[in-house]
Amino acid sequence: MRHYLDFERPIADLEAKIEELSALSQSGGANLEYELQALRDRTEVLRKDTYARLEPWQKTMVARHPERPHLVDYIGGLITEFVELRGDRKFGDDQAIVGGLGRFRGQPVVVMGHEKGFDTASRLKHNFGMARPEGYRKAVRLMDMAEQYGLPVLTFVDTAGAYPGIGAEERGQAEAIARSTERGLTLKTPMIATVTGEGGSGGAIALAAANRVLILEHSIYSVISPEGAASILWKDGARAKDAADRMKITAPDLLKLGIVDRIVEEPAGGAHSDRDAMIEALGDVLEEELKALSFLSPEQLVDQRAKRFYDIGRVGLG
């Protein structure tokens, strides 16, 4: 059964009517194809209109939609011959970050990203995409391998943030995030990061210190969640909507600020409405971006990446 967000209720009502009329028509009743097509057209117009006017908090809900494509979906749709590599060779394996080797449209690549899971069991296994230090040390290990063999790196960011538990802090969470970010900035092969859902705080940037940072149309990217910002600013997490309005977390705002480089358009109704189309569209953009980066030398890749990040937030003088 499809999951509808609060603002999608009018769409849900129309689709329920379509199902009801379809069942009636198939049961041998009157031919209702004309009425059904009119309802389908009306639903499509409403869906496009609704998603064209989303507010920041509504985009946050879309970015967190449980049916939105996850890392495993992008790997399944874009990466062939995928071989997962586990563990950080120091403590253990963290399944909040999944990564390995594979081929992207024939080209060998290293791919990694946050995986949130899609049901109770998988969400617990992947810790809802909130990585511990082992996950970020695994990311460093994979980037080291990418550089050793001259392979491009594709990362997929979708996390509310790094896991803030006591054990994670005891094992050096902050240092692990910093080391992963540093490794991304010094990597001598092309690196492209895509924010596919939530991009939360240092837990996100640790996999997004890339030459090109892409973002899906209805994804968000921020230093803290709207709920966290509301708790700090107003001591009231219930004011998350107000925080989202002020935080500039949507793709157009981020592009304007130079924090992301390109917005990847989603199907009408969001990525969850047509997962296959979303995966294919992102694949086309990734292929284009990889070709552009292939002309840069290792030194140029490092310099371009460093300049890109050091320029964020700078205000021209004079």
HELIX and SHEET records of a PDB file:
HELIX    1   1 ASP A    6  GLU A    8  5                                   3    
HELIX    2   2 ARG A    9  GLN A   26  1                                  18    
HELIX    3   3 GLU A   33  ALA A   52  1                                  20    
HELIX    4   4 PRO A   56  ALA A   63  1                                   8    
HELIX    5   5 LEU A   71  LEU A   78  1                                   8    
HELIX    6   6 THR A  120  LYS A  125  1                                   6    
HELIX    7   7 ASN A  127  GLY A  129  5                                   3    
HELIX    8   8 PRO A  133  TYR A  149  1                                  17    
HELIX    9   9 ILE A  166  GLU A  170  1                                   5    
HELIX   10  10 GLN A  173  THR A  186  1                                  14    
HELIX   11  11 SER A  201  ILE A  205  1                                   5    
HELIX   12  12 PRO A  226  TRP A  234  1                                   9    
HELIX   13  13 GLY A  237  ARG A  239  5                                   3    
HELIX   14  14 ALA A  240  ARG A  246  1                                   7    
HELIX   15  15 ALA A  251  LEU A  257  1                                   7    
HELIX   16  16 ALA A  271  SER A  273  5                                   3    
HELIX   17  17 ARG A  275  LEU A  293  1                                  19    
HELIX   18  18 PRO A  298  TYR A  310  1                                  13    
SHEET    1   A 7 ILE A  79  GLU A  84  0                                        
SHEET    2   A 7 ILE A  97  PHE A 104 -1                                        
SHEET    3   A 7 GLN A 107  HIS A 114 -1                                        
SHEET    4   A 7 VAL A 153  THR A 159  1                                        
SHEET    5   A 7 MET A 191  GLY A 200  1                                        
SHEET    6   A 7 ARG A 212  LEU A 216  1                                        
SHEET    7   A 7 ARG A 262  VAL A 264  1                                        
SHEET    1   B 6 ILE A  79  GLU A  84  0                                        
SHEET    2   B 6 ILE A  97  PHE A 104 -1                                        
SHEET    3   B 6 GLN A 107  HIS A 114 -1                                        
SHEET    4   B 6 VAL A 153  THR A 159  1                                        
SHEET    5   B 6 MET A 191  GLY A 200  1                                        
SHEET    6   B 6 ILE A 220  SER A 222  1                                        
END                                                                             
